[in-house]
Amino acid sequence: MIRDTSAQDQTFSTPATAAPWKRWLWPGIAALVVVLAIGFAARAWLGASRSFDSARVRIAEVKKGDLVRDLAADGKVIAANSPVLYAISAGTVDLKVVAGDVVKKDQELAVIDSPELRSKLAQEQATLAGLEAEASRSLLDATLARAKASKETDQANIERQAAERDLQRYQRGYDGGAVPQIDLAKANDTLKKADISLANAQTDARLQGQGADLDARNKRLLADRQRAVVDEVQRQVDALTLRAPFDGQVGQVQATQHTQVAANAPILGVVDLSRFEIEIKVPESFARDLSLGIPAQLTSGSGQPFAGEISAVSPEVVAGEVNARIRFTDKQPQGLRQSQRMQARVVLDTRRNVIKVERGPFVEQGNGQAYVMDGSTAVRRPVQLGVSSLGEVEILSGLQPGDRVVVSGSDLFGDAERVSIN
């Protein structure tokens, strides 16, 4: 017998054939998920009129907390008192100091040589001397006029007394029959004439005295007027010497040594080192909230804080900003210099437990509308905004804590109601 391989063969039972639907179960599930995802994306795509990349917008979350309305700005140190001294007249300037010198009050800073002004002073002084001499002469003339009038009055009085005695003598002779009546009448006429002469002499004396006094007064007034002119010219001559108005430091020197300067030309400035202020630029939106006396905090380069307050607010808006000044209320840092930089912080108001969101361009551009995120879609929604600080803005209505708002980049959306953010 020929041996075969039957002894090596093994018999296996044939399994039942699997159901066809089981082979397509998992591929069907995967296909369904893909279809749903595509449908959801298509729904979002169809619901939004436009689509933008999320990198082109900034989204912030609405929160609840305290809103501090503060104002932070870089300030520049300026001198609160820094007058510029000018030339009172044209002349040659002789500088006694240089820029940066520390000076004391009334110290000579510069001298202007003005021959014209000094000559004018000499002329006015000579005119004054002449007018004062005339005034003195008018006083002497008044004294002489009154003496002459008094002499004439005395003579008239003596003549009246003599006429009165003659009338008395003629009256006794007439009573005794020794003097005719006509002589008595003449004596009486002579007395009346003497009375008239005395009255006229007294009137002339009074009028001459008044006239002499008036003339003397006029001459004195002319002299006083000229003295005022001399005092003014003398003041101008004294002003040729420029002196420090206070203890301080010489600032910018605008004249050159031993050169001719014109009248009213700036010579140099003096800085009061004891009084400095900080000038800041405030955005126009915050200018209406600033007022004199609002507390502020100033920080120097070392980080040390100094108390201050608003001392001035400009009424003019320049390039969307308003200039304001802050003065130190307690003490100021040592060694401050003009144009040095300092940090300024002004706390305007603090709102407790309010709904707020990060401030962005949507505050000015939204016109009462904001784009709120609904999944990956930004939906336009009306909102009411309250006060704002540099970094945050108060939400009065339209948003709730947890909402996500497009705070910048929404100007790209136009007037679309719904926008897809990829």
matplotlib code that plots the C-alpha trace (Angstrom):
import matplotlib.pyplot as plt

x = [0.0, 1.2, 1.2, -0.4, -0.7, -4.1, -2.6, -1.4, -4.7, -7.0, -10.7, -12.1, -15.7, -16.8, -18.0, -21.3, -21.2, -21.4, -24.3, -23.5, -24.8, -22.2, -19.4, -20.7, -21.6, -18.5, -17.8, -21.5, -21.0, -17.9, -19.6, -22.5, -20.2, -18.5, -21.9, -23.0, -19.8, -20.1, -23.8, -22.9, -20.1, -22.4, -25.1, -22.6, -21.3, -24.7, -25.9, -23.0, -22.8, -19.1, -16.1, -12.9, -9.7, -9.7, -6.2, -7.6, -9.9, -9.5, -12.1, -12.6, -14.8, -17.4, -16.7, -18.1, -16.0, -14.8, -14.1, -11.4, -11.6, -8.0, -5.8, -2.1, 0.2, 3.8, 4.4, 7.1, 8.6, 8.2, 9.0, 5.9, 7.6, 10.2, 10.0, 12.1, 13.8, 13.7, 15.7, 13.9, 15.8, 18.1, 21.8, 24.8, 24.4, 27.0, 26.1, 27.2, 26.1, 25.9, 23.2, 23.0, 24.3, 22.6, 21.5, 20.1, 17.3, 18.3, 21.6, 22.9, 22.4, 23.1, 23.6, 22.5, 24.3, 21.9, 23.3, 20.0, 18.1, 20.7, 20.8, 17.0, 17.2, 19.7, 17.4, 14.3, 16.2, 17.3, 13.8, 12.6, 15.2, 13.9, 10.3, 11.1, 12.9, 9.8, 7.6, 9.8, 9.8, 6.0, 5.8, 8.1, 5.9, 2.9, 4.5, 5.4, 1.9, 0.4, 2.8, 2.1, -1.7, -1.3, 0.6, -2.0, -4.7, -2.9, -2.5, -6.2, -7.0, -4.8, -6.4, -9.8, -8.8, -7.4, -10.7, -12.7, -10.7, -11.1, -14.9, -15.0, -13.0, -15.2, -18.3, -17.2, -16.3, -19.6, -21.4, -19.5, -20.3, -16.7, -16.8, -19.3, -21.6, -19.9, -16.6, -18.4, -19.9, -16.5, -15.1, -18.0, -17.4, -13.7, -14.5, -16.8, -14.1, -11.7, -14.1, -14.5, -10.7, -10.3, -12.9, -11.3, -7.8, -9.1, -10.8, -7.6, -5.5, -7.8, -7.9, -4.1, -3.5, -5.8, -4.2, -0.7, -1.6, -3.2, -0.1, 2.2, 0.0, 0.1, 3.9, 4.1, 1.8, 4.0, 7.1, 5.3, 4.4, 8.0, 9.1, 6.9, 8.5, 11.9, 10.9, 9.7, 12.9, 14.9, 13.0, 13.9, 17.5, 17.5, 15.8, 18.9, 20.4, 18.6, 18.3, 17.1, 13.5, 13.9, 16.4, 16.8, 18.9, 19.6, 17.8, 18.3, 20.5, 19.2, 21.6, 25.3, 27.9, 28.7, 26.3, 23.6, 20.1, 16.8, 14.2, 12.0, 14.4, 14.6, 17.9, 17.7, 15.3, 15.3, 13.9, 12.4, 13.9, 11.5, 8.4, 8.0, 4.9, 4.2, 2.6, 0.5, -1.6, -5.1, -7.3, -10.2, -12.7, -11.3, -10.9, -14.5, -13.9, -10.8, -11.2, -8.9, -7.9, -8.4, -5.7, -2.9, 0.1, 3.4, 6.2, 9.9, 12.5, 13.4, 9.8, 9.0, 5.5, 4.7, 1.3, -0.1, -3.2, -4.5, -3.6, -4.6, -6.6, -6.3, -9.6, -8.2, -8.1, -5.1, -4.8, -7.4, -5.6, -5.8, -2.9, -3.1, -0.8, -0.2, 1.5, 3.1, 1.0, 3.5, 7.1, 8.8, 11.8, 15.2, 17.2, 14.3, 15.2, 13.2, 11.7, 12.5, 10.0, 7.7, 4.7, 1.4, -1.8, -5.1, -7.9, -11.2, -13.8, -14.3, -17.4, -18.1, -19.4, -20.3, -20.4, -17.3, -15.3, -12.0, -12.0, -11.4, -12.2, -15.8, -16.6, -16.2, -17.0, -20.0, -22.6, -24.4, -23.8, -21.3, -20.5, -21.0, -19.6, -22.1, -19.8, -17.7, -20.2, -20.1, -23.7, -24.4, -26.2, -27.3, -25.5, -25.6, -22.2, -21.5, -18.3, -15.0, -11.4, -8.2, -8.5, -12.1, -15.7, -18.9, -21.7, -25.2, -27.3, -27.1, -24.3, -23.9, -20.8, -19.3, -20.2, -17.4, -17.2, -15.2, -13.5, -11.3, -11.3, -15.1, -14.7, -13.9, -17.4, -19.2, -22.9, -23.2, -25.5, -23.6, -20.0, -18.2, -14.9, -12.5]
y = [0.0, 3.4, 5.8, 9.3, 12.4, 11.6, 10.9, 14.5, 16.1, 17.7, 18.3, 21.8, 22.8, 25.6, 28.8, 30.4, 33.4, 36.9, 39.2, 41.9, 44.9, 44.2, 44.8, 48.4, 49.5, 51.3, 52.9, 54.1, 55.7, 57.5, 58.7, 60.0, 62.0, 63.5, 64.5, 66.1, 68.0, 69.2, 70.1, 72.1, 74.0, 74.6, 75.9, 78.3, 79.3, 80.0, 81.8, 84.3, 86.8, 87.2, 85.3, 86.6, 85.1, 85.3, 86.7, 89.9, 90.6, 90.9, 89.3, 90.0, 88.5, 90.5, 90.5, 91.9, 93.9, 97.4, 99.9, 102.4, 105.5, 106.7, 108.7, 107.7, 109.9, 110.8, 114.2, 116.8, 118.9, 122.6, 125.6, 127.2, 130.5, 131.1, 134.7, 136.0, 139.4, 141.9, 144.9, 148.1, 150.0, 149.5, 149.3, 147.1, 144.2, 143.2, 139.8, 139.1, 135.4, 132.4, 129.7, 127.4, 129.9, 129.9, 133.4, 135.3, 137.8, 141.3, 140.0, 141.7, 139.5, 141.9, 145.6, 147.4, 150.5, 152.9, 156.4, 157.6, 156.8, 158.3, 161.5, 161.7, 161.4, 164.3, 166.5, 165.7, 166.5, 169.8, 170.7, 169.7, 172.0, 174.9, 174.3, 174.0, 177.3, 178.9, 177.4, 178.9, 182.2, 182.1, 181.6, 184.6, 186.7, 185.7, 186.8, 190.2, 190.7, 190.0, 192.4, 195.2, 194.7, 194.8, 198.1, 199.7, 198.5, 199.9, 203.3, 203.4, 202.6, 205.4, 207.9, 206.9, 207.5, 210.9, 211.8, 210.7, 213.0, 215.9, 215.3, 215.3, 218.5, 220.2, 219.0, 220.6, 223.8, 223.8, 223.3, 226.3, 228.4, 228.7, 226.5, 227.0, 224.1, 223.7, 222.8, 220.2, 218.7, 218.5, 216.7, 214.2, 213.6, 213.0, 210.4, 208.6, 208.6, 207.2, 204.4, 203.5, 203.5, 201.2, 198.8, 198.7, 198.2, 195.3, 193.7, 194.2, 192.6, 189.6, 189.1, 189.7, 187.1, 184.5, 185.2, 184.9, 181.6, 180.2, 181.1, 179.5, 176.4, 176.1, 176.4, 173.7, 171.4, 171.7, 170.9, 167.9, 166.7, 167.0, 165.2, 162.3, 162.2, 162.2, 159.4, 157.3, 157.9, 157.1, 153.8, 153.0, 153.7, 151.6, 148.8, 148.8, 146.7, 143.4, 141.8, 138.4, 138.6, 135.7, 133.1, 130.6, 129.6, 131.2, 129.5, 130.1, 133.1, 134.6, 137.5, 137.5, 139.2, 142.8, 142.9, 145.5, 144.5, 146.1, 147.5, 144.8, 142.0, 138.9, 138.7, 135.7, 133.7, 132.9, 129.6, 129.4, 126.1, 126.0, 125.7, 123.0, 121.7, 118.6, 119.2, 116.3, 115.7, 114.4, 112.7, 114.8, 112.3, 112.7, 116.5, 117.2, 115.2, 117.2, 120.1, 122.1, 120.4, 116.8, 114.7, 113.1, 110.9, 111.6, 109.1, 110.0, 107.9, 106.2, 105.0, 107.2, 108.6, 112.3, 113.8, 116.4, 118.0, 119.5, 123.2, 124.2, 122.7, 124.3, 125.3, 124.5, 121.1, 120.4, 117.2, 115.5, 116.3, 118.9, 120.2, 120.1, 120.9, 119.2, 120.9, 119.2, 119.6, 118.4, 118.2, 117.8, 115.6, 117.0, 117.9, 118.3, 119.9, 121.4, 118.9, 115.9, 113.1, 111.9, 109.5, 111.0, 109.1, 110.9, 108.9, 110.3, 107.9, 104.3, 102.3, 99.3, 95.9, 96.9, 94.9, 95.8, 94.7, 95.6, 98.9, 98.9, 100.7, 99.3, 102.0, 104.8, 102.8, 100.7, 103.5, 101.6, 98.1, 95.4, 92.0, 89.2, 85.7, 82.9, 79.9, 80.8, 83.5, 87.1, 88.4, 92.1, 93.2, 96.6, 97.5, 100.6, 101.7, 103.8, 105.5, 104.3, 104.3, 103.9, 100.1, 99.2, 100.4, 100.0, 98.0, 99.2, 96.8, 94.3, 92.1, 89.8, 88.4, 85.6, 87.0, 87.3, 90.6, 91.7, 94.8, 95.5, 94.7, 95.0, 97.9, 95.2, 93.7, 96.7, 96.6, 92.8, 91.3, 88.0, 87.3, 84.0, 84.0, 81.2]
z = [0.0, -0.9, 2.1, 1.5, 3.6, 5.0, 8.3, 8.5, 7.5, 10.2, 9.8, 10.9, 11.3, 8.8, 10.7, 9.9, 7.5, 9.3, 8.6, 6.0, 8.1, 10.8, 8.4, 7.6, 11.2, 12.2, 8.7, 8.8, 12.2, 11.1, 7.9, 10.0, 12.2, 9.2, 7.7, 11.0, 11.3, 7.7, 8.3, 11.5, 9.7, 6.7, 9.1, 10.8, 7.4, 5.9, 9.1, 8.9, 6.1, 6.3, 7.7, 9.3, 10.8, 14.6, 14.5, 13.1, 16.0, 19.8, 22.0, 25.7, 28.4, 30.3, 34.0, 37.2, 39.7, 40.7, 37.9, 38.8, 36.6, 36.8, 34.5, 33.9, 31.8, 31.3, 32.8, 32.1, 34.8, 34.2, 36.4, 37.9, 38.0, 35.2, 34.0, 31.1, 31.6, 28.7, 27.7, 28.7, 26.0, 23.1, 24.0, 24.6, 27.0, 29.5, 31.0, 34.6, 34.7, 32.4, 32.0, 35.0, 37.6, 40.9, 41.8, 44.8, 44.9, 43.6, 42.3, 39.1, 36.0, 33.2, 32.5, 29.4, 28.4, 26.8, 26.2, 24.7, 27.9, 30.2, 28.1, 28.3, 32.1, 32.3, 30.1, 32.1, 35.4, 34.0, 33.0, 36.5, 38.1, 36.0, 36.8, 40.5, 40.3, 38.7, 41.4, 44.1, 42.3, 42.1, 45.8, 46.3, 44.0, 45.9, 49.1, 47.6, 46.2, 49.5, 51.2, 48.7, 49.0, 52.8, 52.6, 50.4, 52.8, 55.8, 54.0, 53.1, 56.7, 58.0, 55.5, 56.7, 60.4, 59.4, 57.6, 60.5, 62.9, 60.5, 60.4, 64.2, 64.4, 61.8, 63.6, 66.9, 65.0, 63.3, 66.6, 68.0, 65.0, 64.0, 60.9, 58.0, 57.0, 53.7, 55.3, 57.5, 54.3, 52.6, 55.7, 55.6, 51.9, 52.6, 55.2, 52.8, 50.1, 52.6, 53.5, 49.8, 49.3, 52.3, 51.1, 47.6, 49.1, 51.2, 48.1, 46.0, 48.7, 48.8, 45.1, 44.6, 47.3, 45.6, 42.2, 43.6, 45.3, 42.1, 40.0, 42.6, 42.6, 38.8, 38.8, 41.6, 39.6, 36.5, 38.7, 40.2, 36.7, 35.5, 38.7, 37.7, 34.3, 35.9, 38.2, 35.3, 33.3, 36.4, 36.8, 33.2, 33.8, 36.9, 34.9, 32.6, 35.4, 35.2, 38.7, 39.9, 41.0, 43.5, 44.6, 41.7, 38.7, 35.4, 32.6, 28.9, 28.0, 24.8, 24.3, 23.4, 25.5, 24.5, 21.6, 20.6, 21.6, 20.6, 23.0, 24.5, 23.4, 25.6, 27.5, 29.9, 32.0, 35.7, 37.1, 40.6, 41.9, 44.8, 42.7, 40.0, 38.4, 36.2, 32.8, 31.4, 28.3, 28.9, 26.3, 25.3, 26.6, 30.2, 30.1, 31.2, 34.4, 35.4, 37.8, 40.0, 43.3, 42.2, 44.0, 42.0, 42.6, 41.1, 40.8, 40.2, 38.6, 41.9, 42.3, 45.3, 45.2, 45.9, 46.5, 44.2, 42.9, 39.6, 39.5, 36.0, 33.0, 29.6, 28.0, 24.5, 22.8, 20.6, 18.6, 20.7, 24.0, 26.8, 28.7, 32.5, 35.3, 38.6, 41.6, 44.6, 47.7, 50.3, 49.1, 45.8, 44.9, 45.3, 42.2, 39.8, 36.4, 33.6, 31.1, 33.4, 33.0, 35.8, 36.0, 37.0, 38.1, 38.7, 40.3, 39.0, 40.4, 41.7, 40.8, 43.0, 41.7, 38.1, 34.9, 32.8, 29.8, 28.4, 26.6, 22.9, 19.6, 19.8, 22.4, 19.8, 16.6, 17.8, 18.0, 20.8, 19.2, 20.0, 18.5, 21.0, 20.4, 20.0, 19.4, 16.4, 15.2, 16.3, 16.6, 16.6, 19.8, 21.2, 24.4, 26.7, 28.0, 31.1, 32.3, 31.1, 32.3, 30.3, 30.3, 31.0, 30.2, 32.3, 30.8, 31.8, 29.8, 26.9, 28.2, 31.2, 32.9, 30.9, 27.5, 25.0, 23.1, 20.1, 21.5, 18.5, 14.8, 14.5, 12.1, 9.4, 9.8, 8.3, 9.2, 9.1, 11.7, 12.0, 11.2, 11.3, 13.2, 12.1]

ax = plt.figure().add_subplot(projection="3d")
ax.plot(x, y, z, "-o")
ax.set_aspect("equal")
plt.show()
